Amino acid sequence: MLQAYACEGSRLTAIAAPVSDEHLRNAVWVDMVSPTPEEIAYVVRLTELSLPNEADLAGIENSSRLSSEAAPGGTVLTLSMPLVYRPAEGGRSAPLGIVLTPQRLVTIRFAPSLAFRDFAKQTHEPAEPRSADILIGLFETMVGRQADALELMSAEIDRMSGHIFHLKLDTAGMQEGARRRQQETELRTMVTTLGRLYDSISRVRDSQLGIARIIPYIGTSADWVPKTMAARLRTVGHDVGSLNEFITHLTDKVQFMLDAVLGLINVAQNDLMKVLTIVSVIGIPPTLVAGIYGMNFVHMPELHWSFGYWYGLSVIAVTSVAPLLWFRRKGWL
């Protein structure tokens, strides 16, 4: 999909589809979403810019993500970074390509983005050069939306933290079995939720690092960017730095909570193993007694004793109760 924007007077307005050749040549911002090879070739022909494909944008080294090329109208910057979409719903990321010239901004993305949608709906009066002003506005909108998503994730983490550390594991009583199973199910669900949150936070962090790489590169490579916009770029950079500190706090908290949940699951499993161990220990002495008196030897002292049966039952009962009393005295029950 291809969407173009032009400056009518001093305001940024979307060009209604279908976009004509003349409109595209005069567009100050061309936004391409999952473009087809034909659309890329069409934009390249009319803008005379070299546009990267999805494979080019997937590189992680600086040489692949940041490059510049001298041109008659001014330095052309080719930039890329991860674009996070739906960060509060599990978080996904896709590459975002940016081609910036003094006259035009071209963005190539392979996923829908609420930040782009919100920015396009706003009323803008871009300053000169308008392409750089639009890109800075996009960065500001992206950082703002990611901050909102991090706040939502922080609130969910706080809610889970209060639930985890006030959870009482029921270990006794016939009526507590269903409750115990429900608590164990909740703990397992928490592990999945914390994993999802950690993944979403890490994706937001990758996007923030991408912006943090691009901002100083624009300032040093694009000499046509005025000082007023350089100041805005530095402000965005400070915001990204603050968010990265907050992200570090969130990841540490998620890791701590994940360790706590796994510890609670281990405690619940250890309680179950303790019960099984006690039951097996209690069953050993009676089994031993029953095994001894179940041997088919002719010469057994109690074989023809009239009280032998009751004697055997009594020994079995005593050897069953004695371990229970011993465990109770030691405080293991």
Secondary structure, 3 states (H helix, E strand, C coil): CEEEEEEECCEEEECCCCCCHHHHHHCCEEEEECCCHHHHHHHHHHHCCCCCCHHHHCCCCHHHHEEEECCCCCCEEEEEEEEEECHHHCCEEEEEEEEECCCCEEEEECCCCHHHHHHHHCCCCCCCCHHHHHHHHHHHHHHHHHHHHHHHHHHHHHHHHHHHCCCCCCCCCCCHHHHHHHHHHHHHHHHHHHHHHHHHHHHHHHHHHHHHHHHHHHHHHCCCCCHHHHHHHHHHHHHHHHHHHHHHHHHHHHHHHHHHHHHHHHHHHHHHHHHHHHHHHHHHHHHHHHHHHCCCCCCCCCCCCCCHHHHHHHHHHHHHHHHHHHHHHHCCC
